[in-house]
Amino acid sequence: MSKGARWIGLALTLAMFVFSTWMYLQTGDWVALVFAGGSFGYAIFFMAAKKAGNKEIS
């Protein structure tokens, strides 16, 4: 995964997490909480890909 793709993924994940958390606080809907948890999981994935660097097999 390229460096730019990792940064875009992290930015979108952060936006999804913030929106889902805000929606949960506004509505109390458990589905928004599940989406916030999923967004957090994606953030961990993109952070792990960032730390792995460019260890892609060509």
Backbone as XML, in Angstrom:
<?xml version="1.0"?>
<chain id="A" units="angstrom">
  <residue number="1" name="MET">
    <atom name="N" x="0.856" y="-1.163" z="0.000"/>
    <atom name="CA" x="0.000" y="0.000" z="0.000"/>
    <atom name="C" x="0.905" y="1.230" z="0.000"/>
  </residue>
  <residue number="2" name="SER">
    <atom name="N" x="0.572" y="2.184" z="-0.841"/>
    <atom name="CA" x="1.408" y="3.376" z="-0.939"/>
    <atom name="C" x="1.194" y="4.295" z="0.259"/>
  </residue>
  <residue number="3" name="LYS">
    <atom name="N" x="2.154" y="5.184" z="0.456"/>
    <atom name="CA" x="2.087" y="6.110" z="1.586"/>
    <atom name="C" x="0.850" y="6.998" z="1.485"/>
  </residue>
  <residue number="4" name="GLY">
    <atom name="N" x="0.550" y="7.477" z="0.292"/>
    <atom name="CA" x="-0.625" y="8.323" z="0.098"/>
    <atom name="C" x="-1.920" y="7.593" z="0.413"/>
  </residue>
  <residue number="5" name="ALA">
    <atom name="N" x="-2.000" y="6.316" z="0.004"/>
    <atom name="CA" x="-3.195" y="5.520" z="0.271"/>
    <atom name="C" x="-3.385" y="5.307" z="1.768"/>
  </residue>
  <residue number="6" name="ARG">
    <atom name="N" x="-2.277" y="5.099" z="2.494"/>
    <atom name="CA" x="-2.383" y="4.926" z="3.949"/>
    <atom name="C" x="-2.908" y="6.197" z="4.601"/>
  </residue>
  <residue number="7" name="TRP">
    <atom name="N" x="-2.412" y="7.359" z="4.177"/>
    <atom name="CA" x="-2.869" y="8.623" z="4.765"/>
    <atom name="C" x="-4.335" y="8.904" z="4.432"/>
  </residue>
  <residue number="8" name="ILE">
    <atom name="N" x="-4.733" y="8.589" z="3.204"/>
    <atom name="CA" x="-6.144" y="8.763" z="2.836"/>
    <atom name="C" x="-7.014" y="7.823" z="3.665"/>
  </residue>
  <residue number="9" name="GLY">
    <atom name="N" x="-6.580" y="6.588" z="3.826"/>
    <atom name="CA" x="-7.321" y="5.626" z="4.642"/>
    <atom name="C" x="-7.454" y="6.082" z="6.080"/>
  </residue>
  <residue number="10" name="LEU">
    <atom name="N" x="-6.368" y="6.599" z="6.651"/>
    <atom name="CA" x="-6.425" y="7.095" z="8.032"/>
    <atom name="C" x="-7.356" y="8.294" z="8.154"/>
  </residue>
  <residue number="11" name="ALA">
    <atom name="N" x="-7.312" y="9.204" z="7.188"/>
    <atom name="CA" x="-8.174" y="10.392" z="7.233"/>
    <atom name="C" x="-9.649" y="9.999" z="7.135"/>
  </residue>
  <residue number="12" name="LEU">
    <atom name="N" x="-9.969" y="9.103" z="6.212"/>
    <atom name="CA" x="-11.360" y="8.662" z="6.067"/>
    <atom name="C" x="-11.829" y="7.890" z="7.291"/>
  </residue>
  <residue number="13" name="THR">
    <atom name="N" x="-10.946" y="7.084" z="7.843"/>
    <atom name="CA" x="-11.283" y="6.328" z="9.046"/>
    <atom name="C" x="-11.555" y="7.265" z="10.215"/>
  </residue>
  <residue number="14" name="LEU">
    <atom name="N" x="-10.730" y="8.292" z="10.365"/>
    <atom name="CA" x="-10.947" y="9.271" z="11.429"/>
    <atom name="C" x="-12.286" y="9.978" z="11.243"/>
  </residue>
  <residue number="15" name="ALA">
    <atom name="N" x="-12.596" y="10.365" z="10.009"/>
    <atom name="CA" x="-13.871" y="11.029" z="9.743"/>
    <atom name="C" x="-15.046" y="10.109" z="10.072"/>
  </residue>
  <residue number="16" name="MET">
    <atom name="N" x="-14.941" y="8.826" z="9.697"/>
    <atom name="CA" x="-16.008" y="7.870" z="10.006"/>
    <atom name="C" x="-16.159" y="7.682" z="11.509"/>
  </residue>
  <residue number="17" name="PHE">
    <atom name="N" x="-15.031" y="7.613" z="12.217"/>
    <atom name="CA" x="-15.083" y="7.425" z="13.667"/>
    <atom name="C" x="-15.735" y="8.621" z="14.352"/>
  </residue>
  <residue number="18" name="VAL">
    <atom name="N" x="-15.326" y="9.819" z="13.963"/>
    <atom name="CA" x="-15.880" y="11.027" z="14.576"/>
    <atom name="C" x="-17.378" y="11.123" z="14.294"/>
  </residue>
  <residue number="19" name="PHE">
    <atom name="N" x="-17.774" y="10.888" z="13.048"/>
    <atom name="CA" x="-19.194" y="10.971" z="12.705"/>
    <atom name="C" x="-20.004" y="9.917" z="13.453"/>
  </residue>
  <residue number="20" name="SER">
    <atom name="N" x="-19.517" y="8.687" z="13.500"/>
    <atom name="CA" x="-20.251" y="7.621" z="14.184"/>
    <atom name="C" x="-20.370" y="7.893" z="15.671"/>
  </residue>
  <residue number="21" name="THR">
    <atom name="N" x="-19.296" y="8.407" z="16.274"/>
    <atom name="CA" x="-19.341" y="8.743" z="17.699"/>
    <atom name="C" x="-20.338" y="9.864" z="17.949"/>
  </residue>
  <residue number="22" name="TRP">
    <atom name="N" x="-20.306" y="10.889" z="17.116"/>
    <atom name="CA" x="-21.250" y="12.016" z="17.241"/>
    <atom name="C" x="-22.692" y="11.522" z="17.090"/>
  </residue>
  <residue number="23" name="MET">
    <atom name="N" x="-22.911" y="10.656" z="16.094"/>
    <atom name="CA" x="-24.265" y="10.128" z="15.864"/>
    <atom name="C" x="-24.731" y="9.309" z="17.064"/>
  </residue>
  <residue number="24" name="TYR">
    <atom name="N" x="-23.833" y="8.527" z="17.643"/>
    <atom name="CA" x="-24.207" y="7.747" z="18.835"/>
    <atom name="C" x="-24.565" y="8.670" z="19.997"/>
  </residue>
  <residue number="25" name="LEU">
    <atom name="N" x="-23.786" y="9.717" z="20.192"/>
    <atom name="CA" x="-24.068" y="10.647" z="21.291"/>
    <atom name="C" x="-25.381" y="11.393" z="21.078"/>
  </residue>
  <residue number="26" name="GLN">
    <atom name="N" x="-25.751" y="11.633" z="19.825"/>
    <atom name="CA" x="-26.994" y="12.342" z="19.523"/>
    <atom name="C" x="-28.210" y="11.441" z="19.652"/>
  </residue>
  <residue number="27" name="THR">
    <atom name="N" x="-28.085" y="10.185" z="19.213"/>
    <atom name="CA" x="-29.252" y="9.308" z="19.124"/>
    <atom name="C" x="-29.252" y="8.165" z="20.125"/>
  </residue>
  <residue number="28" name="GLY">
    <atom name="N" x="-28.079" y="7.762" z="20.592"/>
    <atom name="CA" x="-27.998" y="6.601" z="21.477"/>
    <atom name="C" x="-28.190" y="5.284" z="20.729"/>
  </residue>
  <residue number="29" name="ASP">
    <atom name="N" x="-28.129" y="5.326" z="19.397"/>
    <atom name="CA" x="-28.346" y="4.141" z="18.572"/>
    <atom name="C" x="-27.119" y="3.230" z="18.625"/>
  </residue>
  <residue number="30" name="TRP">
    <atom name="N" x="-27.321" y="1.977" z="18.940"/>
    <atom name="CA" x="-26.211" y="1.041" z="19.087"/>
    <atom name="C" x="-25.508" y="0.773" z="17.769"/>
  </residue>
  <residue number="31" name="VAL">
    <atom name="N" x="-26.211" y="0.935" z="16.634"/>
    <atom name="CA" x="-25.590" y="0.695" z="15.335"/>
    <atom name="C" x="-24.457" y="1.698" z="15.098"/>
  </residue>
  <residue number="32" name="ALA">
    <atom name="N" x="-24.662" y="2.947" z="15.497"/>
    <atom name="CA" x="-23.613" y="3.960" z="15.360"/>
    <atom name="C" x="-22.398" y="3.578" z="16.204"/>
  </residue>
  <residue number="33" name="LEU">
    <atom name="N" x="-22.636" y="2.999" z="17.352"/>
    <atom name="CA" x="-21.541" y="2.561" z="18.212"/>
    <atom name="C" x="-20.761" y="1.414" z="17.560"/>
  </residue>
  <residue number="34" name="VAL">
    <atom name="N" x="-21.473" y="0.513" z="16.893"/>
    <atom name="CA" x="-20.814" y="-0.581" z="16.173"/>
    <atom name="C" x="-19.962" y="-0.023" z="15.040"/>
  </residue>
  <residue number="35" name="PHE">
    <atom name="N" x="-20.485" y="0.967" z="14.315"/>
    <atom name="CA" x="-19.711" y="1.582" z="13.241"/>
    <atom name="C" x="-18.484" y="2.302" z="13.783"/>
  </residue>
  <residue number="36" name="ALA">
    <atom name="N" x="-18.600" y="2.932" z="14.939"/>
    <atom name="CA" x="-17.439" y="3.592" z="15.548"/>
    <atom name="C" x="-16.383" y="2.546" z="15.897"/>
  </residue>
  <residue number="37" name="GLY">
    <atom name="N" x="-16.808" y="1.417" z="16.418"/>
    <atom name="CA" x="-15.867" y="0.336" z="16.723"/>
    <atom name="C" x="-15.199" y="-0.207" z="15.474"/>
  </residue>
  <residue number="38" name="GLY">
    <atom name="N" x="-15.965" y="-0.360" z="14.402"/>
    <atom name="CA" x="-15.398" y="-0.806" z="13.133"/>
    <atom name="C" x="-14.394" y="0.192" z="12.581"/>
  </residue>
  <residue number="39" name="SER">
    <atom name="N" x="-14.711" y="1.467" z="12.714"/>
    <atom name="CA" x="-13.786" y="2.508" z="12.263"/>
    <atom name="C" x="-12.488" y="2.452" z="13.048"/>
  </residue>
  <residue number="40" name="PHE">
    <atom name="N" x="-12.587" y="2.189" z="14.340"/>
    <atom name="CA" x="-11.401" y="2.058" z="15.176"/>
    <atom name="C" x="-10.554" y="0.876" z="14.711"/>
  </residue>
  <residue number="41" name="GLY">
    <atom name="N" x="-11.220" y="-0.215" z="14.343"/>
    <atom name="CA" x="-10.512" y="-1.382" z="13.826"/>
    <atom name="C" x="-9.773" y="-1.074" z="12.533"/>
  </residue>
  <residue number="42" name="TYR">
    <atom name="N" x="-10.418" y="-0.334" z="11.648"/>
    <atom name="CA" x="-9.754" y="0.073" z="10.405"/>
    <atom name="C" x="-8.570" y="0.987" z="10.695"/>
  </residue>
  <residue number="43" name="ALA">
    <atom name="N" x="-8.695" y="1.843" z="11.681"/>
    <atom name="CA" x="-7.581" y="2.733" z="12.040"/>
    <atom name="C" x="-6.375" y="1.910" z="12.477"/>
  </residue>
  <residue number="44" name="ILE">
    <atom name="N" x="-6.623" y="0.867" z="13.250"/>
    <atom name="CA" x="-5.524" y="-0.014" z="13.680"/>
    <atom name="C" x="-4.886" y="-0.679" z="12.462"/>
  </residue>
  <residue number="45" name="PHE">
    <atom name="N" x="-5.709" y="-1.101" z="11.498"/>
    <atom name="CA" x="-5.192" y="-1.719" z="10.277"/>
    <atom name="C" x="-4.293" y="-0.752" z="9.516"/>
  </residue>
  <residue number="46" name="PHE">
    <atom name="N" x="-4.747" y="0.479" z="9.308"/>
    <atom name="CA" x="-3.959" y="1.441" z="8.555"/>
    <atom name="C" x="-2.708" y="1.865" z="9.317"/>
  </residue>
  <residue number="47" name="MET">
    <atom name="N" x="-2.781" y="1.925" z="10.639"/>
    <atom name="CA" x="-1.595" y="2.249" z="11.422"/>
    <atom name="C" x="-0.575" y="1.110" z="11.319"/>
  </residue>
  <residue number="48" name="ALA">
    <atom name="N" x="-1.041" y="-0.131" z="11.337"/>
    <atom name="CA" x="-0.132" y="-1.273" z="11.197"/>
    <atom name="C" x="0.509" y="-1.270" z="9.817"/>
  </residue>
  <residue number="49" name="ALA">
    <atom name="N" x="-0.252" y="-0.925" z="8.794"/>
    <atom name="CA" x="0.297" y="-0.854" z="7.442"/>
    <atom name="C" x="1.315" y="0.275" z="7.354"/>
  </residue>
  <residue number="50" name="LYS">
    <atom name="N" x="1.081" y="1.357" z="8.077"/>
    <atom name="CA" x="2.015" y="2.483" z="8.078"/>
    <atom name="C" x="3.324" y="2.078" z="8.744"/>
  </residue>
  <residue number="51" name="LYS">
    <atom name="N" x="3.239" y="1.357" z="9.856"/>
    <atom name="CA" x="4.444" y="0.926" z="10.563"/>
    <atom name="C" x="5.213" y="-0.134" z="9.780"/>
  </residue>
  <residue number="52" name="ALA">
    <atom name="N" x="4.499" y="-0.930" z="9.003"/>
    <atom name="CA" x="5.160" y="-1.992" z="8.229"/>
    <atom name="C" x="6.013" y="-1.384" z="7.108"/>
  </residue>
  <residue number="53" name="GLY">
    <atom name="N" x="5.676" y="-0.179" z="6.713"/>
    <atom name="CA" x="6.464" y="0.489" z="5.676"/>
    <atom name="C" x="6.213" y="-0.103" z="4.308"/>
  </residue>
  <residue number="54" name="ASN">
    <atom name="N" x="7.198" y="-0.058" z="3.484"/>
    <atom name="CA" x="7.072" y="-0.540" z="2.119"/>
    <atom name="C" x="7.662" y="-1.941" z="1.993"/>
  </residue>
  <residue number="55" name="LYS">
    <atom name="N" x="7.104" y="-2.872" z="2.693"/>
    <atom name="CA" x="7.572" y="-4.258" z="2.637"/>
    <atom name="C" x="6.724" y="-5.050" z="1.655"/>
  </residue>
  <residue number="56" name="GLU">
    <atom name="N" x="6.353" y="-4.399" z="0.558"/>
    <atom name="CA" x="5.527" y="-5.058" z="-0.453"/>
    <atom name="C" x="6.391" y="-5.986" z="-1.291"/>
  </residue>
  <residue number="57" name="ILE">
    <atom name="N" x="5.804" y="-7.066" z="-1.718"/>
    <atom name="CA" x="6.493" y="-8.007" z="-2.596"/>
    <atom name="C" x="6.219" y="-7.573" z="-4.033"/>
  </residue>
  <residue number="58" name="SER">
    <atom name="N" x="7.276" y="-7.367" z="-4.796"/>
    <atom name="CA" x="7.085" y="-6.929" z="-6.180"/>
    <atom name="C" x="7.205" y="-8.077" z="-7.140"/>
  </residue>
</chain>
